[in-house]
Amino acid sequence: MTPPPSGPLLIRHEGHTPRERSTCGWRDRLISHEDAPLSPVAWAHAVDIDGAKLHYHKRSTELYYVLSGSGTVLLDGMEQAVSAGSLVHIPPGVIHGARGQMRVLVIGIPDIAEDDYFEAEEAEP
């Protein structure tokens, strides 16, 4: 016998969610701030990387899972190559950004609130 669900269920389909410009590119908000009444443990956005700005968070951890394409992720000034199937763990305080042609599932734990986003200086070439 399957036990009953312990909390609200949430099923979203890409294309049925708000799409907007974000710090890292164009994102589809799969689980986001509008879902706060459901008390999700994290938020999830599918992001098409485009002009990502370097930034960091003081409280939130991010996971980047590359769904398709390839590029680089910058982590505290170090550039790491990523491609479909790569997973990047970004703890609080790490200055990060991404470049390339890729679609990334970005998971924020907990929800990355607007007051937990801090832009970082771009390095001089």
LUMDRENMAR-746225 format. One record per residue (C-alpha): residue number from 1; residue in one letter; x, y, z negated. Coordinates in Angstrom, 1 decimal. Example, Ala and Ser with C-alpha at 12.3 -4.5 7.8 and 13.67 -1.06 7.14 Angstrom:
<drenfis>
1  A  12.3  -4.5  -7.8
2  S  13.7  -1.1  -7.1
</drenfis>
This chain:
<drenfis>
1  M  0.0  0.0  0.0
2  T  1.4  3.5  0.9
3  P  1.3  6.0  -1.9
4  P  -0.6  9.2  -1.3
5  P  1.4  12.3  -0.2
6  S  2.9  14.2  -3.2
7  G  2.5  17.7  -1.7
8  P  1.1  19.6  1.3
9  L  2.1  18.2  4.7
10  L  3.3  20.4  7.5
11  I  3.7  19.3  11.1
12  R  4.8  21.9  13.7
13  H  5.4  21.5  17.4
14  E  7.9  23.7  19.3
15  G  6.1  26.2  21.4
16  H  3.3  26.5  18.9
17  T  5.3  28.7  16.6
18  P  6.3  32.4  16.6
19  R  9.4  33.1  18.7
20  E  11.5  36.1  17.9
21  R  14.8  37.8  18.1
22  S  17.1  37.0  15.2
23  T  20.6  37.6  14.0
24  C  21.9  34.7  16.0
25  G  19.7  34.7  19.1
26  W  16.1  33.7  19.9
27  R  14.5  31.5  17.3
28  D  11.3  29.4  17.0
29  R  10.2  29.6  13.4
30  L  9.3  25.9  12.6
31  I  9.1  26.4  8.8
32  S  9.6  30.0  7.6
33  H  8.4  32.7  5.2
34  E  4.8  32.4  6.2
35  D  4.8  28.9  4.8
36  A  5.7  30.0  1.3
37  P  2.3  29.0  -0.1
38  L  3.2  25.3  0.8
39  S  6.4  25.6  -1.3
40  P  8.8  24.1  1.3
41  V  12.2  23.2  -0.1
42  A  13.9  24.7  3.0
43  W  13.2  26.6  6.2
44  A  14.0  25.4  9.7
45  H  14.4  27.4  12.9
46  A  15.3  26.2  16.3
47  V  17.7  28.9  17.7
48  D  19.0  29.6  21.2
49  I  22.4  31.2  20.4
50  D  22.7  34.7  22.0
51  G  24.9  37.4  20.6
52  A  25.2  36.0  17.0
53  K  26.4  38.5  14.5
54  L  28.8  37.6  11.7
55  H  27.0  37.4  8.4
56  Y  26.8  35.6  5.1
57  H  24.4  34.7  2.3
58  K  25.0  34.9  -1.4
59  R  22.4  32.3  -2.5
60  S  21.6  30.1  0.5
61  T  23.3  27.2  2.2
62  E  22.8  26.7  5.9
63  L  23.0  23.6  8.0
64  Y  23.5  24.0  11.8
65  Y  22.7  20.9  13.9
66  V  23.5  21.4  17.6
67  L  20.6  20.0  19.6
68  S  22.0  20.8  23.1
69  G  24.8  22.7  24.7
70  S  28.2  23.6  23.2
71  G  30.1  26.5  21.8
72  T  32.0  27.6  18.7
73  V  31.1  28.3  15.1
74  L  33.1  30.8  13.2
75  L  33.6  30.0  9.6
76  D  35.6  32.6  7.5
77  G  37.6  33.5  10.6
78  M  38.3  30.0  11.8
79  E  36.8  28.9  15.1
80  Q  35.4  25.4  15.3
81  A  34.2  23.8  18.6
82  V  30.8  22.2  18.4
83  S  28.5  20.4  20.9
84  A  25.3  18.4  20.9
85  G  25.2  16.2  17.8
86  S  27.6  18.4  15.7
87  L  26.5  19.3  12.2
88  V  28.0  22.3  10.3
89  H  27.5  22.8  6.6
90  I  27.8  26.5  5.6
91  P  27.9  27.2  1.8
92  P  26.9  30.5  0.3
93  G  29.6  33.2  0.7
94  V  31.1  31.8  4.0
95  I  31.1  34.4  6.7
96  H  29.7  32.7  9.8
97  G  28.4  33.1  13.3
98  A  28.1  31.2  16.6
99  R  29.0  31.7  20.2
100  G  28.3  29.7  23.3
101  Q  25.3  28.3  25.2
102  M  23.6  26.1  22.7
103  R  20.3  25.3  20.9
104  V  20.8  24.8  17.2
105  L  18.5  23.6  14.5
106  V  19.2  25.9  11.5
107  I  18.1  24.8  8.1
108  G  18.3  27.2  5.2
109  I  18.3  25.8  1.6
110  P  16.5  27.5  -0.1
111  D  14.6  29.9  2.2
112  I  17.0  32.6  3.3
113  A  15.2  35.7  2.1
114  E  15.7  39.1  3.7
115  D  17.7  40.3  0.7
116  D  20.2  37.4  1.1
117  Y  21.5  38.5  4.5
118  F  24.7  40.5  4.7
119  E  26.4  41.5  7.9
120  A  30.2  41.1  8.0
121  E  32.7  43.2  9.9
122  E  33.7  41.9  13.4
123  A  37.4  41.2  13.6
124  E  39.4  43.4  16.0
125  P  40.7  41.5  19.1
</drenfis>
